[in-house]
Amino acid sequence: MDHPLKFGWLSPCIGNQWSDHRPIVVDQCRDILPTATQYFDSVWIADHFYGFDKKTDPFVEAWTTLTWIAAKFENVELCHHVLGVGYRPPALTAKMAATLQVFSAGRFTLGIGAGWRGDEYEAYGYDFPRPAVRFAQLEETIQICRKMWTEDDPVFEGSHFRIDGAAAPPLPAVVPPVCIGAFGEQLGLPLAGRQADMWHCFVGSDDDWNRKKGIVHAAAEGAGRDPAAIAIATTNERPLPESDSDSAEWVDVLRRQRELGVSHFVMDFGNPKDTEPILRFNEQVMTPLRNE
């Protein structure tokens, strides 16, 4: 299956000393996203509760932020980068996703992972079990979501979660795709192969990447799925181009990733202050790659 090439804009939820401690996404909604969403296919929002350099650094909540963006910008797809499975009960996650899918007219993808930031879990009073348990919880959460999105009277009994008639009307006309963020070869990648509509992972060396992709595809085949049906996303963290040579470097980086099977590029440009580099990126990077 040939997945279309897409570009996502990651808008940082954090505020720090380089943004005068204002959450970057707040200013981007006013100054940057009106331009970026003319060219980018999707907007991505990370899921944390407070900053990293200092605990007092702001970090706006992911669901509320993505819902705000969905309402302000009606032409882009929407995804989290990615939700921590332990931050919200599975049935609530399913209900919230179904609701946002209805309001956004089918533009929402559920981006979710097993979570990793133990201090944040513990600060909020959430359990943070060992990885094997978190990934098992993630798989059950995805199964619950899909039942609640498609059944009038869903029932599920797992090792960690259960529902009994957890109706979530109105059911979304477009069932949200599920993007799983995972890179661990023992637990995360096999889960992505079994359950993901889209797999998100950072690209390393060619050998490392091809090994990881092979694990995902083998797990998909073992589950009776077509590996080619799983779209692949990755995130690139570097500034927008400021020159023709910068753009040429971007084309080389993304072309290589495309050759490795990536179809959805999630771009983390940090905190750009001007929209001109967005126009340059579209003209000199996105458009040539889309036309190849």
N, C-alpha and C positions, 0 to 999 in steps of 0.2 A: 504493500500500500504506500503510495506516494503522498506524504503529508505536505500540505502547503506551507511555504516558508512564512513565518510570522515573527513580528518583533514586539516585545513587551517592554513597557516602561515601569521600572521599579521606583516608586516614590517613597523616600525614607520617612518613616514615622518618628524618627528620633529627633531630638533637639540637643545641641551641644554647643561648645564654645565657638564653633565655626558658623553657627546659625543664630547666635545671640540667644541660645537656649530656647528657641522657638522650634516646635516640630516642623521639619522641612516640608512635609506634605501640606501643611496649612498654607504656607506661602506658595508652594507649587500649584495648588488648586486655583490660586488667584492669578499668578504670573506666568506659569510655565505650562501647565497641562492644557489650557485652551489651545496652545499651539501644538504641543506634543501629540495630543489625541487626534489631530488632523492626519497624522502620518503613522502613528503606532497602532498596532492591532489590539493591544491589551494593556491594562494597568495592574500591577502587582503590589501587594501590601503585606509587610512582615507582621508576625504575631508575637509581640512581647509586651511587657507591662511597664518596664522602666529601663533606663539607659544602661550603658556598659562601662563608660569611663567613671561616671559617678551615679550612684543610685538615685540622686535627685534630678538627673537629666531626664527630661520628659520623653515619653514614648506613648503616642496616642493609641487607643485600643483598635484592633484590626477590623473586627466586624463592623463597628460603627463607622470607621473611616471608609471602608470599601463601599458601604451602603451610601454614604454621602457622595462618593465619587460616582457611583452608579446613577444617582439622581442628577448630578451636575453635567455628566458627560455621557450622552446617550448612544454614542457610536462605537464604544470600545468594549471588548471582552474584559472580564473581571476574574481575578484569582488571588488567593493568599499565598504568601511565600515563606513558609507554609504554616498552617495552623498546628499548634501543639495539641495532640490528641487528648492529653490529660487536663486541658484548661476548661473544657466544657463537657457535660454529659453527652453521650452519643445521641440520644433522642432529641436533645435540645439542638445539637449541631445539625441534625437532619432537618428539623423544623425551621431553623434559621435559614439554612441553605434553600429549602423549598420556597420560603417566602421571598428571599432575595431573587431567586430565579423567576418567580412570578412577576415581581416589580420590574426586573431588568429585561423582561421579554426574552429570556433564554440565553443571556450573555454570561452567566456565572459558571465557573469551574471550581469545584471543591479542591483546593490545594491543602494537603494535610500530611503530617509526618508524626513520628513517634515521640517527638520532643527531645530536648537535650539539656536544657538549662535548669539543672537541678535546684540551684539556689532560688530561682524564681518560683518554681513549683512550691518549694518549702515555705517561702515567704508568704505565699497566698494560701497556705494551708492545704495544698493539694498533695496527694501521694505521688512519689516519684520512684516507682519500682525499678527493678533491674531491666536491662534492655529486652530480654526475652519476653517479659511480661508486657512491656510497653508496646512491642510490635504485635503481640497477640491481641492486645486491646485495640490497636489500630485496625487490624484486620476485622475484628468484630464490629468496630464502629462503622467501617465502610459497608459491611454487610447489612447492618441496621439501617444505614442511610438509604441504601438502594431499595430495601423493602419498604421503608416509609415513603419514598418518592414514587412508588409504583403500585402499592397495595392499599386498599381501603381499610383493612383490618390486620395490620402486620403483627406477626408474632415471631419472636426470636429468643432462643435460650442458648447462651454461650457459657464459656468458663468464667467470664468476667462481667458480662452485661446481659441484661434481658429486657425485653419489652413484651407487653401483652395487650394488643389492640391499640398501639400507639398511633392513632390516626393523625395524619398531617395534611388535612385539606386546606386550601385547594392543592391537589397534586400538580406538580409542574408539568406543563405540556412538553417541555424539553427536559429530559432527565439530566441533571448536571454531570458532566464528565468528572472523573476523579484523577487529580494529579498527585502522585505520591513522591515526596522528597525523600530519597534514600541513597546511601552509598555503601553501607556495610554489606560485605559479601556473604555473611552467614545468615542474616535475618532480613535486612532491608531490601536487598536486590531480589531475592526470591519472592518476597511479598509483592514487590512492584510487578514482577512477572505474572503473578496470580491475579492481581486485582487492578492494576493501574490502567486507565485510559491514556494517561500521560505520565512519563517518568521524568523526574527532575534530578539532575546530578551535575556536579562540577566536572569539567573536562580536564584531565591531567595529561600524562603522556599517552601516546597512541596505544602502547601495549596495555597500560592500566585501563584505559577507556574500553578497549575492545574486550578485555577480560570481563569487565563489569557488564558491558552490554551483552556479552555471551551468557552470563549468569541470568540476567533478566529474560533473555529469549528462551533459554533452556527451561526456566521455570514456567514461562508462558506455554510452551509446548507440552510440558508435563501436566498442566492444568487444562489441556485441550483447547488452548487459545492460539490465535494466529499472532506470532510475535510482531509481524509487520503492522498490526493494528495499533500498537502502542506508540504514540507520538513521544518524541524525546525533547526535553527542554534543558537548557543550561543557562547559568547567569554569568555575565561578564562585568567585572568591576574595573572600570577605567574611565577617564574623562571623555567628554565629547571632543571631536576633532576640532582643532583650531587652524589647520592648514591642509593643503592637498596631500602632503606626505603623511599627516596623521590619518587622514581618511584612507589612504592606500594601506597603511598598517592595519586599520580596522577591517578592510576588505579581506586581507590575507588571513587574519585571525578567524573571521567568521566563515570564510570559504572553507578553511580546513575543518572547522567544526561541522559545517554542512556535509562535507565529505564523510565525516565520521557518523553521520546519521541524525544530527540535531536538526529539528525543524522549527523550534520556537526559541528564539534568542531573548532572554530576559536581561535588559540593560540597566545596570546600576551606575548612573553617571554622577552620583553624589549630590552636590548642591549647586547646579549651574545657575548663574544669575541672569543669563541672557538667552534669548531664543534663537539668535543667529546661528549658533553651532547646531541647533536642532535642524534647521533648514539645510545646513551643510551635510549633516549626517544623512538626512533623507536623500539629498541629491547625489551625494558622492559615495554613499555606502549602501543604504537600503535599496534604492532604485536599481542600481546595477546588479545587486545580488538577486533581487526579485526577478529581474529580466534574464538571468542566466538559465 
